Structures are given as structure tokens and as C-alpha cells.
């Protein structure tokens, strides 16, 4: 594959907070207010990924060597839609009628309709297993990273426990799981979320959502033979 077909490297600029115009774009996504807290809590992570970390190109959203971002929390796509619009993947005007009859933007994202969306998602527990399979398929064939965003409550699903184990056993260094921790899980994680991943062979980091320098550094970090988990605390509770 030629270098001209690869997405550009992410900028190396100083990490920056989510700009006001991006927050204004999020506010344009209406009609699914029950998921607003879940959706809006992902904004800092998604913005940092697209602004500072991922190798993607809005002009070529299907470039073979692009990094893949999988939104497992697909029941709350508002922040992801806003960031994709801000980065030029589709017109910002699409945000004004999310969920309407002929809108490509649904309350769950559809990879066949929305440039930049990699999977149809929203059913909890699907994103991380899909990310493991995608990382396995790309390993040895591409330099692409696979980054999947899940919620802390989503980790209660048994499919995630199996995916965590498999990723660690296969040493998937091209896989990063971002856990947006709203402290909303029902069953709890004795010892914390990060140690649970570490036990299965992952390298782990814990950061606060608004600590842009540490968040950016954690999301950029990879190891060649271990998957990475970044636990992002959105509440200020028990954050590193």
C-alpha cells in the first residue's frame, strides 16, 4: 500500500479543551434527551481522539489504513455526531433533524449511512467484542489502531468480560478500550475497573475527563504486545 492512501498523522499540537463551536453543535442534537447525560459525558474523549490521536481523513473516511473508532455506547451518539460534523465528515445541518424519517443520523448510528461511523451500535456489550475481532483482523496487515468507547455500566454485560480476556491473551497491541466512567454501573467492580483489565494482561491508565494533557497522553499510548485501557472518570470520584 502506498503512503498516499494512508490517512494523515494526527496533529502534534498542544492538547486543547473542546471548543465552544463543537459544544454548540452538540446542543443541536435533540429528540433523545433521556440519553443526554450518557452522550454528553463522552464529548471530551471523542473530541480528543479526533483532534489529537486518530489517523483519519474526512475526505477519505474509508481509507484502508485509517484508525478505527467504534462507539459502543451507540445509544448516545450526540457527541460523536457533533465531532464528526466539526471535522468535516458530513454537513453540520444534518444535526438539526436527527431521528427524522429521512435523516441519515439515527438515535443509534448506522455505518452504512454516516461517514466516519464504523459499526451500527447501541445494544450494550457488542462494541468491545467487535473491536477485538477487528483488531485481530488488522494485526499484521495494517498499522491501524482500533479504539472502542464503552460505558462503565456496559461492562456488566458478560460479553465484555470474555472480550477482555481474549484481547489480553492475544496481546492485541493495536486495541485501545476507553471506559467512560460515570459511576453508573449496577454491579460494581471490586478494586476498580482498571485493575480488572490489568489482571487480564492489559496496560491501564486512569484519568479525569477534563485533564486534557493526561487524557491525550493516555489515549496516544500503546504497547506492541498488550491492549490498552483508559478509564476516564467524569465525576471526580476516585480519579487518578
N, C-alpha and C positions, 0 to 999 in steps of 0.2 A: 504494500500500500504506500502511496506517495505521501509525503508530508503535506502537500497542498490539500489533501482530502480530510485532514485531521482538524478538529475544532481548535481554536486558538487557546493558548495557555491562559489561565485566569490572571487578572491583574495582580501585581505585587504591591499595590498601593496600601497606605495605612488603613487598617480597618475603620469603617465608619458606621455610625448608627443608621437605622432605617430612615431615609429621607422623608420629609413631610409629604412630598407628592406621592410616594408609594403608600403611605398611610391613608391619604385621600383616596387612592384607588381601592384600597380595601373597603373603605366606607361605602363605595358604590355598589358593592356586592350585597344585595338584600334578598329577603324572602326565605331565609333559613336561619332566623335569629336564634333558635334553640341551640345551634351549634357554634354560635359566635365565640364563646369563651374558648372552646376547643380549637377553633380555627385560628383565632387571633393570637393565641399563645404560641403558634408556630412561626410567626412573622419574622422574628429576629433570626431564627435559624435558616429559614428559606432564603431570606434576603442575603445573609452572609454567604450561603452556599453559592448562589447565583452571581453575587457581586465579587467574591473573593476566592472561591475554591474550585467550582466545577469548570471543566473544559467543555463548554457548549457554545453553539453558534446559532442565534435566532434565524439567520439566513439559511442555515443548513441543519434543521433540527433532527434529521435522520442520519447525520454523518456517522459512518461506521465506528470510528474511534472516539465518539463523544463519551463523556461520562454520563452515567445513567442516574437520575434521581427518581426514586419511587416513593410516592406519597401513600403510605399505608393507611394513614388517617384520612382516607378519601371522603369520609362523611363530612369533613370540614375543609373544603378546598379554597376558601375565600382568599387566604394569604398567598397561596401558591398561584392562583389565577392573577392576583394583583401584581406579583413579582414577574410572572411571565409576560404580562402586558407591559410592565415598566421596562423590561428588557427587549421588547420588540417582537415577541413570538406571535402575538396577534394584536389587533387594534384594541385600544382601551375602551372603545364604545361597546365591545362585547360584554363588558362588566355590568352594563346597565339593564340587562334583561336576562340575568342568569336564571335558568329553570323555566323559561318561557317555551312555548310549543316548538318554535323553530330556532332556538338558540343552541349553538354547539356546546355551551357551558351548562352542564347539569349540576345538580346538587351533589352528585358523585361524578368525578372526572371520567371522561371516555377517551382512551388513547387513539381511537380511530377518528375522533372529531377535533381534538385540541392539539395543536402543535406544541411540542415540549412535554406532553404528558406521556409517560412510559407504560403505565398499566391502568386498567379500569379497577377502581378500588373503592373501599367503603365498608365492606364486610370485615370486621376486625379479625386479625390473626392470619391474613393472607399475604400481606406485603413482605414480611421477613422471609417466609419460605420461598416466595417468588424471587426475592433478591439473592438468596443462597443459590438457587438454580441458575439465575442469570450470571452470577459471579463465577460459578463453576464453568458455565459455557464459554465465558470470555477469557478465563485464565489460560495463559499460554498462547492465545490468539490475538490479544489486543492489550493495549496499555490502559484501557478504560477502567475507571473506578465505578463501583456500584454503591450508591448511598441511599439508604432507606430510612424514612422517618416514621417512627411509631409513637404511640402514646403509652404512658405508664400503665393505665388500666388495660390496654390492649395486651399487655404481657401476661394477663391472667389466662389468655387462650392457650390451650395445650400445644397447638401447632407451633407457637413461638418457642416453647421450651425445646421441642425437637429441633427446630431450625438453629437455635443457639448451640446445641450440642453438635450438630452436623458441621456447621461452619467452623467451629473450633477444631474438630477432628481433621478436617480437610485443610486447615491452615490457610483460609481464604484471605490473603493479604490485600486483595482488591475490593474487599467488602467493608463498608462502614455502616453501622446502625446508629442512628440518632434517636435517643429516647427523650421526648419532651415530657418532663416530669411535672405534672400539675398536682401531684399528691392526691389523685382521684381514684386510685385502684382499690378494689374491694377486698382483696385477699392479703395484700401486703407482701413485702419482700424482706424477710429477716436478714439483717445485716446490710440491707440496701440493694439497689438494683445493680450497680457497677460490680460488686463482688460476685454476684450471681453469674455475670458474664465472664469475669476473670477466672472463676472456677472451671469454666469450660474451655479455657485457653485463649480468651480474647484479651487484648490490651485495652485498658479502660481509662477514661478521663471523666471528671465531674466539673461542671462549670455553671455559673449563673447566666441566665439568658441575656442580661444587658451588659455583661462583661465582654465587650467586643474583641479586645485583643486576645484574651484567653479563649473565647469561643472560636475565633478564626484560627488560632494556632491548633486547637484541638481538632477542628474539622479538616485541617490540612494534613494532620499527622497520619501516617500509615506505617506499617511494618511489613516486610516482604512475606512473612510466613505466618502471620497472625491477623485475624479480623480485628476491627476496632469498634468499640462502642463509646459514644459520647453521651453522657447523661446530662441533660440541660434542665436545671431547676428553674422553674418560672415563678416560684412563690417566695424564695428567700429562706425556705426551711431546709436545714441540714445540707446546705450547699457548700461545696468546697471553696 
